[in-house]
């Protein structure tokens, strides 16, 4: 099928590359000329395992085209995806400016019947707004006779495994009011739906709400475990033992029940805010979700609080080695990352940071520039040199089995603050290293 995707951000680019890989003819449209030219040269602007090779191979074979020409994109697609950002507005609501801007562009340029697909994470009712925007432009052109429909097809990709999630989805949700539109989407996704039925057809509103409900459920599990971690620490329990105990219950499971330094990324924080706003706009008090958000905000302060208690508040002039900048492993994304909250608190208190991350160094440079109190190091060992303590904020695989003798010898004080519970407290303390983690009493 001929597919157009507006937006070559995280979702749009992954979806485009995977659809091209199975044989669809995909045109990607974006207004960022630098990004488009880079993609034509094989430069992928984000780190995602497996994505770069897909982009390069499919572009070389002519199935994946990149352009800034809105008309070229609109004229190409039988199916046209909207995959642009929906950042939070000042009141927490999702900003639909970019989504509706694309919808107007589609209406201004399409010359043939097509299916418009909302791939962006959008509030309930957005499909109708998109429909109205497209139709208004068609009417202005005198082309009301061009048939189009709008469907909702939310993404459920996890950063760090997005290509695999897209290739082998566990569900494909399609919100449609027209059976013919739903059938077109089934045809598009047929290569990913061979082993067992993964397509769920539902009404538009339910599809739009499903995305928010999924992210809010996962965020709730994380905040719940972080609250249990605070209780465990206070009463002398070990949250890791609790996690294994409750995770063995199949009704609960092991996913998303790891205590830590708080969630971040491009989805959970903004989606929680957006659904709280939506609930309020229809007269529903989203008390649980407000508590989830509040717990996460306070959780991002936990490691800093442990640091200040250990040093009796005297951290001015100290240097902290920081392992992990991205909000999770296998990505360079630092949006709403807990590391940012910690670094900014340390700087405010007069401390310095030596930071290392396997992928997010350029992103940290882009965000913070050249600061006197931030040194970006080439290796995790280099970050230890001249540091008074080590802080771990991302559970990269490279951090899970370090040389603890090197850590102890390098640090001015043998102390580790672990925001991801990577190590066994007794083993670390037996090496003569003071160890603070989440929800586990220091030995």
N, C-alpha and C positions, 0 to 999 in steps of 0.2 A: 504494500500500500504506500501511497505518497503521504508523508507525514511532515508537518511543520511544527517546530517547537520555538515559541517565543520565550527567550531567557536562557542563557547558558551558565546559570549559577549551578549550585550543587545538584539540585533535583533535575533541572532541565538537561544538563550535560550528561549525567549518568543515564537518564532515560533515553536520550537521543542515541548515545553510543550503543546501548543494549538493543534498542529497536533496529538500528542499522546492522548490528551483528547477526540478527536472525533473518536479514534480507529486505527489510523495509527501506524505502528511499527517503532519507531524512534531511531536511533543511533546517538549520538552527539560525535564529535571528536574534541579534542583540544590538543595542545602540552603542555599546562600548567598542569603538573601532580598534583600540589597542588589544583588547581581549580577543576579538574576532581574528585579527591579523596573526596574533600569537597562536591561536588554535590552527589556523591554516598552515603554520610552520611547525605544528606538532607540540607547541608549548601549552601544557594543561595548567590552568591557573590555580588548581586546588590539588591537594594530595589525597588520593583515594586509591587503595591497592587495586591494581588491575585496570584502572581507568585509562591511563596514558596509552597503553598498548592497543586498547580497543579504539580509542580516538584516532590514533595514527593509522592503524591498519584499515579501518573503514573509510577514513578520509582518502587514503591512497587509492582505494578501490572504487571511489566515487559514490558510495552510498551515504556519506555523511558530508554535507556541505555547510559552510559557515558564511554568513552574509550579514550586512547591516541594512540591506535593502528590504524594507517592510513589504513593498509590493511583490517582490520576488517570493518572499515567504508566503504571503497570503494567496498568491496565485498558484503556488505549488501544492498546497496541502488539501487532501481529501479530509484528513483529520488534523486539526490545528490545536496544539496544546498551549495553554497559558501556564508558564512555569516561572513566574517572576516573584520577587520577594513581597512579603506582607509584614513589614516591620511594625512594632508596637507604636501606637500614637501616644501622645502625652497622657491620655486618660486610660491607657491600657488596651484600648480597642485595636483591632487589626487595621492597619492603614491599607486601604484597597486602591490607593491612587495608581499604582503601577499596573494592577490587574485591569482596572477599568480603562486605563490608557491603552493597553494592548487590545482590549475589546473594541474600543473606538477605531483603532488602526485596522483591525480585521474588517470591521464594517465599511471602512473607507476604501478597502482594496480588493475584497473578494469578488470574483467574477463568476463563480460557479457554486453549486450546492456544496456544503461542507458540514462537518461536525466539529464544534468548538468544545474543547475539553478543559475544565478547570483542574489543573494539577497542583496549583498553589494551595497552601493551607488557608482556607477562607471561612468566615463565619456563615452560619445558616442563613440562607436567603441570597447569597452572592450569585448563584447561578442565574437567578431572575434578573439581578442587576446587570450581569454580563449580557443576557439576552436583550434587555432593553437598550443597552449601549450599542450593540451590534446593529439592532434593528433601526435605531435612530439614525445611524450613519447611512444605512441602506436607503432609508426613506429620503434622506437629504439628497441622495444621488438619483432618486427615482427608480431604485432597483428593489422595491419591496417584494418582487416576484422571485428573488433568489432565495431558495430554501436553505435553512440552516437549523441546527438544533444545538442545545447546550447540555452537556452531561458533567457530572462531578466524578472525578477519579482520583481520590486522595492518595498521596504517596505514604509508604510505610518503610522508608529506608533508614538504616542505621549508619551513621557516619563511621567509617572504618570497615564496613562490610556492605556498602551500598550496591556495588556491582553484583555481588553474590545474591543480595536480597532481591535485586531487580531480575536477575537471571532465574532465580528459583524462589519466587514469591510464595509466602504461606497463605496469602489471600489477595484477591484483586477485587476491590470494591468499586462498583459502578452505580452511580445514582442517575436514573434516567426516567423521564416521563413518557418516552416514545419507544415502543418495542423495537422499531427499526434502528434507532440510535444504539440501543443496548446490543443488538446483534452485530452492528459494525464494530463495537468495542470488543465483543467476543472474538470476532475475526482477527482484529489487530493483535490480541493477546493469545491467540490460539497456540503459538509455539511455546508458551509458558504454562499451558494448561493441559498437558498431555497425560501426565501420570494419574492425577485425580482432580476432581472438580475444585477449582480455587476461586472461581468467579461468583461473586455475590451481587445480584441485582436488587436494588432497592430504590426507594424514592429519593429525590434530590436532597431534601432536608436531612434525612437519616444518614446519607453518605457524607454530607458535609460535617455532621456532628460526630460521626464515627472517628474521624481523624483526631479531633480534640479529645474525645473520650479515651482513646487509646493512649495518647501522650499524658493526659491527666492521671490515668490509672497508674502508669509507670512512674510518674513523678511522685504520686502518692505513696507507692511502695518504698521509694527511696527515702522520702521524708519520714515515713513511719519508722523505718529501720534506724534512721538517725536519731529519732526521738527515743527509741528503745535503747540506743547506744548511750545516750545521756543518762538514762535510768540505770543501765548496766554498770556504767562507770561509777555512779554514785553509790550503788549498793554492793560493789565488789564482784559483779558478774563479768563474764567475757562475752561480748556481743558475737564473736566468731563462733563460739560454741552454741549460742542461741540460734544463730543463723543456720547452722547445720541441723540443729534439732527441729526447727520449724520448716526448713526447706525440704526435709524428707517427707513432709505431708504433701501428697500430690495436689491437694486443693490450693496449696500455697506455692510450692515449687521454689527452685533456687535462683531464678532470674530476678534481677533488680532488687535483691534484698541484701546488698552489701552496704554496710555503713561506711561513710566517708566524709569528705570535706564539702559536700554539697554538689548538686548537679548544675550543669551549665549548657552551653551549646546554643544552636540557632533555633531550637524547637521548644523544649520544655518551658523555659522561662517566659517566652512571649505567648505561648499557647495557653498557659495557665492564666496569664493576665487577660488574654482575649476572651476566654470562656467565662471568667469572673465578670467581665464587662457585659458579655452577652446575657448572662444570667440576671444581672442587675437591671438590664434594659427591659427584661420581660417580667420583672417583679419576683425573681427567685434569689434568695440569699444563699450564695455558694459558700457556706460556712466551712465545709471540709476543705475546699480548694484554697480558700483564704489561709487556712491553717497550714496547708502544704507549702504555700508560697512563703509564709512567715517563717516556718521551720527552716526552709532552705536558705533564706537570707541570714538567719542567725547562725546556721551551720557553717557558713563560709567564714565566720569569725572564730571558730573553735580553735583552729591551729594557732592563730595569732594570740589568742588568750592563753594557750598552753605555753607559748614562747615567753610571753611577758611574765607569767607566773614563775617559770623556771629561772628567769634572769632577774626576778624581783623588780620588774619594770624598767630595769636599766639596760636597754638595748641600743641606746644612741651610740653611734660609732662602731657597732658590731657589724660583721659581715656574715650573711647567711648563704650557704650553697643551696640552690633550689633545683631539684630534679623534677622536671615536668611543667610545661607551660600550657599545652593544649588541654581542652576541657575533658578529653578522654584519649586513650591510645589510638594509634592508627589514623590520626588526622592531624592537620596543622591548624585546626579551627580553635581560636581563643575567645570566641564570643561568649560572654558571661562566664568565663572560666574562673574557678576558685583561685587559681594562681594569681590572677589579676587583683582580686580583692586582697589577698595576702601581701603581694608585693607593694601595693599602694599603701597599705597599713604600715608595713615596715618602713617605707620611705618617709611616711608622715612622722614616724617615731624617731627618725634620724639614722636608720640602719641602711646598709648597702646589701645588694643582692648579686651573687654570681649565679647565673642561670644557664641550664642546659636542657634541651629537648631534642629528641631525634628528628623532628620534622618542623617544629613551630618557631625556629630561630628567626627566619625572615619575617614571619608574621609579628613576632615581638618587636623586631626592629622597625617594622612599619608602624606599629601602634605607638611605641614609646620613643622612637628616634634615639638620639645620642644623649643619654643621661649620665651624669657623673656617678650616680649611685646604682647603676645597672651595668654589669659586665656580662656579655653573652659569650659563653665558652664553647670551645669546639668539641669537648668530650665531658662526660660526667665526672671523670677524675680531675680534669682541669678546674671544674667548678669548686672542688673541695679545697684547692690551694688557697691559703690565707683566710679560710672561713672559720667562724667560731662554732657553727653548728650546721647540720644538714636537715633540709626540709624536703619531703617528697609529696608532690601534689597530683601526679598522674601515674597510673599503674602501667607504664610501658613495660614490656617484657624484659628489656635491657636492664631494668632496675630491680628485678626480682631475685637475682642471685649475685649481688656485687661482692667484691673482695672487702670484707669487713676490717681486715687488718689495714688495708690502704685507707679506708675511711677513718679509722681510729688514729692512725699516724698523721693524717693530713689535717684533721680538725684541731683547732686550738682547744676546744672542749669536746670530749667524746659524747655527743648527744645527737639523737635523731628524732625529728618530729615527723611522723608518718601519717599523712592524711588519707592513705588508702589501705592501711592494715596489711602491708606486704610481708611482714616478718613475724616470727614467733618471739614474743616478748622475753621469755625465759632464756632462749638461746642468745639473744642480743645482749641481754643484761649479763649473762655469763661471760661474755667477751669483754666486759668492762665498759660497755657503752650504755649510757642512759637512754631509754627508749620510751617515747610517748606516742600513742596511737589513738584510735577512735573507739570508745566504748570498751576499753580494756584497761584495767587498773595497772599502773606502772608497778613493776616488781620491786 
